[in-house]
Amino acid sequence: VKKFLMPSSAAVYGNLDTLPLNEEMIGNPSSFYGLTKLTTEHYLRIYHEAFGLPYICYRYSNVFGPRQGNGGEGGVISIFAKAIVQGSPIIIYGDGKQTRDFIYVDDVVEANILGMQHQVTGIYNVSTGISSSVNLLVDEFRNISGKDIEVVYDKPRLGDIRDSVLATDKSEKELLFTAKYNLHDGLIKTYENFKGLVFMNDVLSYELERTAKDIHIFLSKLSGKTILITGATGFIGSMLTRLFLVSNMKYGTDINIICSVRNIEKAEALFSNLKNSEQLVYITNGLVACNDSVDYIFHTAAPTTSKFFVTQPVETLNGSIS
């Protein structure tokens, strides 16, 4: 394995008072989700120190975009978008002044690619470095949708972080990463997805084809390499998988892709218009089942639903790490 790329989270910081949050700060997670991410970071640090395994832990801020489910911090945007489309009221827990650092999914994909290009190891924040309140989200959605949105304020939820924004200095300097999408443009794309007007396979393929074209010189260097993507049908994993498939189909790269998924039928349906049977293989038992030589690993599989951390804490921890 040439490098192990792992999606961590801003949740590892917990509710620290000093903002923006930088990679040198000692995290104090306030959720089981953040704890599993921090534990995995330490596993990779020790693997690097003991065996020389290069790795990157990406501490994502609040990722959002098309196809997102309702889990995780960024899920508030998909919840709002769905409610607006259906004409339902929006529920805000607290006064709405709590802030987050929202980053669009295309920028997250770019950060992963840059991590493969640069010979760096360690922990990197992936964020915009811009703080946005939940109330601002509502205002943006009002402008985008043109609707009079009903807002219901409820009591704050236990364990919710009040404010969060991540420092971008290290990722800008060492990964040369800067987020390209602003909140407004990302919200437009996300809202259109929920309206069912934009996010179709042919449009998605076009967008990813354009991305693949922009970085095709780098992707060509991956010809003959093998990439393992865990959680390949998930939010970020599916975007990475599609990017490599588009590169193979449109630009003749020969990247071997192993997708670890829970449901092979779901994966086949998701990638049906992009699938090349010679370059895409599905497995169901994660890293344990992968016997092939792997050059790069994108470990995007991690359960985020809070009920799993309460009802199945050991299984959840093992799943996030293994």
PEURRA-V772993 format. One record per residue. N is the residue number from 1. RES is the residue in three letters. OMEGA is omega as a letter, one per 30 degrees, with the letter a starting at -180 (NA if undefined). BURIAL is I if it has 24 or more other C-alpha atoms within 12 Angstrom, else O. D_CENTER is the distance of its C-alpha to the mean C-alpha in Angstrom with 2 decimals. Layout:
n | res | omega | burial | d_center
N | RES | OMEGA | BURIAL | D_CENTER
N | RES | OMEGA | BURIAL | D_CENTER
//
This chain:
n | res | omega | burial | d_center
1 | VAL | a | O | 21.70
2 | LYS | l | I | 21.34
3 | LYS | l | I | 18.06
4 | PHE | a | I | 15.49
5 | LEU | a | I | 11.90
6 | MET | l | I | 10.09
7 | PRO | l | I | 6.86
8 | SER | a | I | 8.99
9 | SER | l | I | 9.05
10 | ALA | l | I | 11.60
11 | ALA | l | I | 13.17
12 | VAL | a | I | 15.04
13 | TYR | a | I | 17.20
14 | GLY | a | I | 18.57
15 | ASN | a | I | 20.98
16 | LEU | a | I | 22.33
17 | ASP | a | O | 24.82
18 | THR | l | O | 24.42
19 | LEU | f | I | 22.04
20 | PRO | a | I | 20.16
21 | LEU | l | I | 18.52
22 | ASN | a | I | 18.78
23 | GLU | a | I | 17.99
24 | GLU | a | O | 21.64
25 | MET | l | O | 21.74
26 | ILE | a | O | 22.30
27 | GLY | l | I | 19.85
28 | ASN | a | O | 21.42
29 | PRO | l | I | 18.88
30 | SER | l | O | 20.17
31 | SER | l | I | 18.20
32 | PHE | l | I | 18.07
33 | TYR | l | I | 14.27
34 | GLY | l | I | 14.53
35 | LEU | l | I | 17.44
36 | THR | l | I | 15.85
37 | LYS | a | I | 13.18
38 | LEU | l | I | 16.17
39 | THR | l | I | 18.27
40 | THR | l | I | 16.05
41 | GLU | a | I | 16.09
42 | HIS | l | I | 19.86
43 | TYR | a | I | 20.16
44 | LEU | l | I | 18.69
45 | ARG | a | I | 20.91
46 | ILE | l | O | 23.90
47 | TYR | l | O | 23.20
48 | HIS | a | O | 23.17
49 | GLU | a | O | 26.35
50 | ALA | a | O | 28.10
51 | PHE | l | O | 27.24
52 | GLY | a | O | 25.85
53 | LEU | l | I | 22.42
54 | PRO | a | I | 20.30
55 | TYR | l | I | 16.77
56 | ILE | l | I | 13.97
57 | CYS | l | I | 11.98
58 | TYR | l | I | 9.23
59 | ARG | l | I | 9.67
60 | TYR | l | I | 6.94
61 | SER | a | I | 9.02
62 | ASN | a | I | 8.53
63 | VAL | l | I | 5.79
64 | PHE | l | I | 7.95
65 | GLY | l | I | 9.54
66 | PRO | l | I | 11.67
67 | ARG | a | I | 11.62
68 | GLN | l | I | 9.62
69 | GLY | a | I | 11.58
70 | ASN | a | I | 13.23
71 | GLY | l | I | 11.63
72 | GLY | a | I | 10.11
73 | GLU | a | I | 11.12
74 | GLY | a | I | 9.49
75 | GLY | l | I | 11.30
76 | VAL | a | I | 14.46
77 | ILE | l | I | 14.04
78 | SER | l | I | 13.90
79 | ILE | l | I | 16.74
80 | PHE | a | I | 18.70
81 | ALA | l | I | 18.38
82 | LYS | a | I | 19.57
83 | ALA | a | I | 22.36
84 | ILE | l | I | 23.54
85 | VAL | a | I | 23.82
86 | GLN | a | O | 25.77
87 | GLY | a | O | 27.91
88 | SER | l | O | 27.09
89 | PRO | l | O | 27.13
90 | ILE | l | I | 24.11
91 | ILE | l | I | 24.18
92 | ILE | l | I | 23.28
93 | TYR | a | O | 23.66
94 | GLY | a | O | 25.68
95 | ASP | l | O | 27.06
96 | GLY | a | I | 23.95
97 | LYS | l | O | 24.42
98 | GLN | a | I | 21.56
99 | THR | l | I | 19.04
100 | ARG | l | I | 15.33
101 | ASP | a | I | 13.46
102 | PHE | l | I | 11.38
103 | ILE | a | I | 9.27
104 | TYR | a | I | 8.94
105 | VAL | l | I | 6.31
106 | ASP | l | I | 9.15
107 | ASP | l | I | 9.38
108 | VAL | l | I | 6.09
109 | VAL | l | I | 7.58
110 | GLU | l | I | 10.81
111 | ALA | l | I | 10.10
112 | ASN | l | I | 9.52
113 | ILE | l | I | 12.73
114 | LEU | l | I | 14.54
115 | GLY | l | I | 14.04
116 | MET | a | I | 16.01
117 | GLN | a | I | 18.56
118 | HIS | a | O | 19.52
119 | GLN | a | O | 21.44
120 | VAL | l | I | 19.85
121 | THR | l | I | 19.00
122 | GLY | a | I | 17.70
123 | ILE | a | I | 15.25
124 | TYR | l | I | 13.59
125 | ASN | l | I | 12.18
126 | VAL | a | I | 9.65
127 | SER | l | I | 10.97
128 | THR | a | I | 13.77
129 | GLY | a | I | 16.32
130 | ILE | a | I | 17.57
131 | SER | a | I | 18.41
132 | SER | l | I | 18.61
133 | SER | l | I | 20.40
134 | VAL | l | I | 19.89
135 | ASN | l | I | 23.29
136 | LEU | l | I | 22.18
137 | LEU | a | I | 19.55
138 | VAL | l | I | 22.55
139 | ASP | l | I | 24.65
140 | GLU | a | I | 22.21
141 | PHE | l | I | 21.99
142 | ARG | a | I | 25.80
143 | ASN | a | O | 26.21
144 | ILE | a | I | 23.88
145 | SER | a | I | 25.25
146 | GLY | a | O | 28.79
147 | LYS | l | O | 29.10
148 | ASP | a | O | 30.72
149 | ILE | l | I | 27.99
150 | GLU | a | O | 29.36
151 | VAL | l | I | 27.69
152 | VAL | l | O | 28.58
153 | TYR | a | O | 28.13
154 | ASP | a | O | 28.04
155 | LYS | l | O | 28.37
156 | PRO | l | O | 25.48
157 | ARG | l | O | 23.61
158 | LEU | l | O | 24.30
159 | GLY | l | O | 21.71
160 | ASP | l | O | 19.82
161 | ILE | a | I | 19.28
162 | ARG | a | I | 21.46
163 | ASP | l | I | 19.95
164 | SER | l | I | 16.97
165 | VAL | a | I | 16.40
166 | LEU | l | I | 15.32
167 | ALA | a | I | 17.57
168 | THR | a | I | 16.61
169 | ASP | a | O | 19.85
170 | LYS | a | I | 18.90
171 | SER | l | I | 15.95
172 | GLU | a | O | 18.23
173 | LYS | a | O | 21.15
174 | GLU | l | O | 19.95
175 | LEU | a | I | 17.00
176 | LEU | a | O | 18.51
177 | PHE | l | I | 15.23
178 | THR | a | I | 15.68
179 | ALA | a | I | 13.55
180 | LYS | a | O | 15.52
181 | TYR | l | I | 14.69
182 | ASN | a | I | 16.47
183 | LEU | a | I | 15.86
184 | HIS | a | I | 18.70
185 | ASP | l | O | 17.75
186 | GLY | l | I | 14.21
187 | LEU | l | I | 15.93
188 | ILE | a | I | 18.50
189 | LYS | a | I | 16.26
190 | THR | a | I | 14.55
191 | TYR | l | I | 18.07
192 | GLU | l | I | 19.57
193 | ASN | a | I | 17.25
194 | PHE | l | I | 18.60
195 | LYS | l | I | 22.03
196 | GLY | a | O | 21.77
197 | LEU | a | O | 23.08
198 | VAL | a | O | 20.49
199 | PHE | l | O | 17.71
200 | MET | a | O | 19.88
201 | ASN | a | I | 19.50
202 | ASP | l | O | 21.95
203 | VAL | l | O | 20.33
204 | LEU | l | I | 16.85
205 | SER | l | I | 18.70
206 | TYR | a | O | 20.43
207 | GLU | a | O | 17.44
208 | LEU | l | I | 15.93
209 | GLU | l | I | 19.52
210 | ARG | l | O | 19.84
211 | THR | l | I | 16.78
212 | ALA | l | I | 18.27
213 | LYS | a | I | 21.60
214 | ASP | a | O | 20.53
215 | ILE | a | I | 19.45
216 | HIS | l | I | 21.82
217 | ILE | l | O | 23.93
218 | PHE | a | I | 21.26
219 | LEU | l | I | 20.15
220 | SER | l | O | 23.86
221 | LYS | l | O | 24.00
222 | LEU | l | I | 21.80
223 | SER | a | O | 24.55
224 | GLY | l | O | 25.81
225 | LYS | l | I | 22.89
226 | THR | a | I | 21.04
227 | ILE | l | I | 17.28
228 | LEU | l | I | 15.97
229 | ILE | l | I | 12.61
230 | THR | a | I | 12.26
231 | GLY | a | I | 10.69
232 | ALA | l | I | 11.39
233 | THR | l | I | 12.03
234 | GLY | a | I | 8.87
235 | PHE | a | I | 6.45
236 | ILE | a | I | 4.38
237 | GLY | a | I | 7.54
238 | SER | l | I | 9.91
239 | MET | l | I | 9.18
240 | LEU | l | I | 9.79
241 | THR | l | I | 12.71
242 | ARG | a | I | 14.14
243 | LEU | a | I | 14.14
244 | PHE | l | I | 16.20
245 | LEU | l | I | 18.34
246 | VAL | l | I | 19.18
247 | SER | l | I | 20.11
248 | ASN | a | I | 22.40
249 | MET | a | I | 24.00
250 | LYS | a | I | 24.53
251 | TYR | l | I | 25.09
252 | GLY | l | O | 26.59
253 | THR | a | I | 24.31
254 | ASP | a | I | 24.84
255 | ILE | l | I | 21.52
256 | ASN | a | I | 21.69
257 | ILE | l | I | 18.60
258 | ILE | a | I | 18.51
259 | CYS | l | I | 16.14
260 | SER | a | I | 16.15
261 | VAL | l | I | 16.15
262 | ARG | a | O | 18.01
263 | ASN | a | O | 19.80
264 | ILE | l | O | 21.04
265 | GLU | l | O | 22.65
266 | LYS | a | O | 19.50
267 | ALA | a | I | 17.86
268 | GLU | l | I | 21.09
269 | ALA | a | O | 21.15
270 | LEU | a | I | 17.63
271 | PHE | a | I | 18.43
272 | SER | a | O | 22.17
273 | ASN | a | O | 22.72
274 | LEU | a | I | 21.12
275 | LYS | l | I | 22.23
276 | ASN | a | I | 24.51
277 | SER | a | O | 25.99
278 | GLU | a | O | 26.99
279 | GLN | a | I | 23.61
280 | LEU | a | I | 21.29
281 | VAL | l | I | 21.89
282 | TYR | l | I | 20.54
283 | ILE | a | I | 20.95
284 | THR | a | I | 20.57
285 | ASN | l | O | 20.93
286 | GLY | a | I | 18.08
287 | LEU | a | I | 19.21
288 | VAL | a | O | 22.61
289 | ALA | a | O | 23.51
290 | CYS | a | I | 22.69
291 | ASN | a | O | 26.07
292 | ASP | l | O | 25.51
293 | SER | a | O | 25.15
294 | VAL | a | I | 21.54
295 | ASP | a | I | 20.84
296 | TYR | l | I | 17.08
297 | ILE | l | I | 14.67
298 | PHE | a | I | 10.89
299 | HIS | a | I | 10.55
300 | THR | a | I | 7.39
301 | ALA | l | I | 9.91
302 | ALA | l | I | 10.49
303 | PRO | a | I | 12.31
304 | THR | a | I | 11.57
305 | THR | a | O | 14.77
306 | SER | a | O | 17.33
307 | LYS | l | O | 20.21
308 | PHE | a | O | 19.17
309 | PHE | a | I | 19.33
310 | VAL | a | O | 22.76
311 | THR | a | O | 24.27
312 | GLN | a | O | 22.90
313 | PRO | a | O | 22.01
314 | VAL | l | O | 23.16
315 | GLU | l | O | 21.56
316 | THR | l | I | 18.18
317 | LEU | l | I | 18.52
318 | ASN | a | O | 19.75
319 | GLY | a | I | 16.99
320 | SER | a | I | 14.24
321 | ILE | a | I | 16.46
322 | SER | NA | I | 18.14
//
